[in-house]
Amino acid sequence: MSVSNDIAIQNAAYLDGYRISILFNNGKNKIVDFSPFVTNNNKAALSKYKILSNFKKFEIGEGNIVWGKNWDLIFPVYELYQGKIKN
């Protein structure tokens, strides 16, 4: 499936664990489980997102879901649109 360059995240809602429901600007909704990435990531700078209270502090910025003041954590929109992310 090809994803147009104008696909963007419109809204996102925390569900449980490391799962987030993401609404795209074309009306499509995907539930993405970030747990494989978050729990298997060994980068010290990202370890704070293993703590759920920190993981829940995401925002929508420029059509993407981001974490941290300096966008510490961000994923390609096309991966999120497919409902999965690479570890």
C-alpha positions in Angstrom: 0.0 0.0 0.0 1.4 3.4 -1.0 1.0 6.2 1.5 0.7 9.7 0.1 3.1 12.3 1.3 0.2 14.4 2.5 -0.8 11.8 5.1 -0.5 13.3 8.6 -1.6 12.5 12.1 -4.6 14.5 13.2 -5.1 13.1 16.7 -3.8 10.4 19.0 -5.2 8.8 22.2 -3.4 6.6 24.7 -5.1 3.2 25.2 -3.0 1.0 27.5 0.5 -0.3 27.9 2.4 1.1 25.0 -0.6 1.2 22.6 -1.9 4.4 21.0 -4.9 4.9 18.8 -3.8 7.2 15.9 -6.3 9.1 13.7 -4.9 10.3 10.3 -6.1 13.2 8.3 -7.8 11.0 5.8 -10.1 9.5 8.5 -8.2 6.2 8.9 -7.6 5.0 12.4 -4.8 2.7 13.5 -3.9 1.2 16.8 -0.1 1.1 17.1 1.7 -1.0 19.7 5.0 0.7 20.5 6.1 -1.9 23.1 8.5 -3.8 20.9 10.4 -0.6 20.2 10.2 0.9 23.6 11.0 -2.2 25.6 13.8 -3.5 23.3 15.5 -0.1 22.9 18.8 0.2 24.8 19.6 3.8 24.1 20.0 5.6 27.4 18.4 8.8 26.2 15.2 6.9 25.3 15.0 4.7 28.4 12.8 7.2 30.2 10.0 6.2 27.8 9.9 2.8 29.3 8.2 4.5 32.2 4.5 4.7 31.2 4.0 8.1 32.7 6.7 9.5 30.4 5.5 7.4 27.4 2.0 9.0 27.8 3.4 12.5 27.4 3.3 12.5 23.6 2.1 15.4 21.4 1.1 15.9 17.8 3.6 18.1 16.1 3.8 18.9 12.4 1.5 16.0 11.5 3.4 13.4 13.5 3.4 12.0 17.0 6.4 13.1 19.0 7.8 12.7 22.5 10.1 15.1 24.4 10.8 18.8 24.1 13.3 18.2 21.3 11.3 15.4 19.7 13.4 12.7 21.3 11.2 10.0 19.9 9.5 10.2 16.5 8.5 7.6 13.9 7.9 7.7 10.2 4.2 8.5 9.5 4.0 5.8 6.8 5.0 3.1 9.4 2.4 4.4 11.8 -0.2 4.4 9.0 0.6 0.7 8.4 0.0 0.1 12.1 3.5 -1.1 12.9 6.9 0.3 13.6 10.4 -1.1 13.1 12.4 -2.0 16.1 
